[in-house]
Amino acid sequence: QKEVEQDPGPLSVPEGAIVSLNCTYSNSAFQYFMWYRQYSRKGPELLMYTYSSGNKEDGRFTAQVDKSSKYISLFIRDSQPSDSATYLCAMSALTGANSKLTFGKGITLSVRP
Amino acid sequence: EPEVTQTPSHQVTQMGQEVILRCVPISNHLYFYWYRQILGQKVEFLVSFYNNEISEKSEIFDDQFSVERPDGSNFTLKIRSTKLEDSAMYFCASSVRGQSYEQYFGPGTRLTVT
C-alpha cells in the first residue's frame, strides 16, 4: 500500500460549486497534515495545515483530518476560477530537523466560469 | 514578502555531466530541504539540512548527490554525474524552526538530462 494516496482526477466543477479533495494514508505516525496548491511550473504553496485530528477553517477552505480512518479532506466552498490549480496533500510524522514531507500525487482542479 | 529563490529556472545538461542547482532560502530560516518531482509523479523528499550538516536523506540521495551551504545565503544541490532519470523539477524549501507545516518552497529548477 502506498504511503499517501490521493484521488487522481482531474476534477472539473462549475464556479460556485463545493469541492471536496481527499487523501488516505497508511503511516499511523503521521501527525501533521498539510494542503499545498501548485500552479503550473511553480513550487508548492502552503494553503493550510492541521495537527492530529480535527477541523480547521480558513475563509472558503476547510481541512479535516480523521486519524482513525487515516483520511484527510480539503473542502473549498464557493469555488472560483482562480482556485484552478493542482492540490497536493502532504504529511509529516515529526517536526524539527527531520520534518520531511510525504506528498500525495496531486489532483488538478479546474473551476469553469 | 520574503520568498525562496532558485536558479537557474531551467538547466539542460548532457548525461554524465555535473550540475549545481542553487537556492537562496528565506533569510532567517535555519532548516533547508531539497525535493524533486519527476514529470507526472509525486513530489519526493531528497534531503534535509540543518546546522551545516545533513539531518536526513532519502534512498534517492545516493553518492551522486551532495548539498552545501557555501555562505550565509546560498544552499546548493550538486549532482556529480547526471543520468537520464535525474530529469525532474527540483524544489528547494526552507523553514525557520523546522516545523513541517512551515516549509516554504521555491519555484523550482527544471533539470533536463539528454
Contacts between the chains, C-beta under 8 A, distances in Angstrom:
chain1	res1	chain2	res2	distance
A	4	B	42	7.9
A	32	B	100	4.7
A	32	B	101	5.4
A	34	B	100	7.3
A	34	B	101	5.6
A	36	B	105	7.8
A	41	B	107	7.8
A	41	B	108	7.4
A	41	B	110	7.6
A	42	B	107	5.5
A	42	B	108	7.3
A	43	B	4	7.5
A	43	B	91	5.2
A	43	B	93	7.9
A	43	B	105	3.6
A	43	B	106	5.2
A	43	B	107	4.9
A	43	B	108	5.2
A	44	B	43	6.6
A	44	B	91	7.2
A	44	B	105	4.8
A	45	B	105	7.1
A	46	B	101	7.2
A	46	B	102	7.8
A	46	B	103	7.3
A	46	B	104	7.0
A	49	B	101	3.7
A	51	B	101	7.6
A	88	B	43	6.6
A	90	B	43	7.7
A	92	B	100	3.4
A	92	B	101	7.6
A	94	B	100	7.0
A	95	B	98	6.2
A	95	B	99	5.1
A	95	B	100	5.3
A	95	B	101	7.9
A	96	B	98	4.3
A	96	B	99	7.8
A	97	B	31	6.3
A	97	B	48	6.2
A	97	B	50	4.2
A	97	B	51	7.8
A	97	B	55	3.8
A	97	B	56	7.3
A	97	B	98	5.4
A	98	B	48	6.5
A	98	B	55	5.5
A	98	B	56	4.8
A	99	B	31	7.6
A	99	B	48	7.3
A	99	B	95	7.3
A	99	B	98	5.6
A	99	B	99	6.6
A	99	B	100	3.6
A	99	B	103	7.5
A	100	B	33	7.3
A	100	B	45	4.2
A	100	B	48	6.0
A	100	B	56	6.0
A	100	B	58	7.6
A	100	B	100	7.7
A	101	B	35	7.5
A	101	B	43	7.7
A	101	B	45	6.3
A	101	B	100	6.1
A	101	B	103	6.4
A	102	B	45	7.1
A	103	B	42	5.0
A	103	B	43	4.3
A	103	B	44	7.4
A	104	B	42	6.8
A	105	B	41	7.0
A	105	B	42	4.9
A	106	B	42	7.4
A	106	B	43	7.9
